[in-house]
Amino acid sequence: MTEMLIAFGSSLWLGILTSISPCPLATNIAAVSFLSKKIAHPAMVFISGLAYTLGRMVAYAVLGWIIISSLLSVPQVAQFLQKYMVKVLGPLLIITGLFLLEVLTIRLPGVVLSQKHHNKLVESGAPGAFLLGIIFALAFCPVSAALFFGSLVPLALSSKAGTVLPFLYGLGTGLPVLLFAVAITLGATSMSHWFHKITRLECYTRRITGAVFILVGLYYSGIYIMKLF
C-alpha cells in the first residue's frame, strides 16, 4: 500500500514539475490565455479548464498504456525488464537529472498553432480546450520528454499501478491551469498574478529534483550495477 502511494505521489509530482518547466509552462500560459477569453463566463472557464486538464490526462494515459502494454506484451521484453529494470533505472535517473539541471540538452520539434486554428479552438469551447490539452501534452520538449520517458515510464513498468501513473502525471501537468480556472470561477481573477509568480520557483524545484534524481540514480547504480553497498 505504501509503495503504491509513493508511486502515485511521485507521478503527480513529476507532472507538476513538468507543468512549471519552461517549455510546458509556455503551453500552460497559452492555455490560460485561451481560458481568459471567456472570463466573462466563469462557469465556462471552469469547464474549459477541466476539459483541458482531461485532454492532457487522456493523452498521457493513452501514450503510457501503448508503451507499457507493448513492452510487457512481448515475453522476451517482459523478462528483460523484470531482470534488468532495477539496473537500468539508476542510469535513467542520472540522465533525467542531468536534463533537469540542463547539463544535457537536446532540441525537439515543437507544436505551433496558427492564430486561425487558435481562434477556432477558442470558439469551440470545452471540446476545443480538450483538444488543446491533447496537442500540448504531445508537444514534448527535452525536460518533459526526460521526465515522461526517463522517469515515469520506468516507474510505471516497475509498479503494480502500471498505466494509472501516466494518468496522474497528466493531472499534474494540467493542474496549474485547472487551479486558474477554479480561481476565476470563484472570482479570484488576480490568480493570474500568482500563476506567473509561481514560475520563479521553477528553477529551484527543478534543480532540487534533478539533484535528488542523480543521487538516487547513483545509489541504484551502486547497489545493482557496481555492487558497492
Secondary structure as UniProt FT lines:
FT   HELIX           2..19
FT   HELIX           22..36
FT   TURN            37..40
FT   HELIX           42..73
FT   HELIX           75..100
FT   TURN            101..102
FT   HELIX           115..123
FT   HELIX           126..137
FT   HELIX           142..147
FT   HELIX           148..152
FT   HELIX           153..157
FT   TURN            160..163
FT   HELIX           164..185
FT   TURN            186..187
FT   TURN            189..190
FT   HELIX           191..198
FT   HELIX           199..201
FT   HELIX           202..224
//
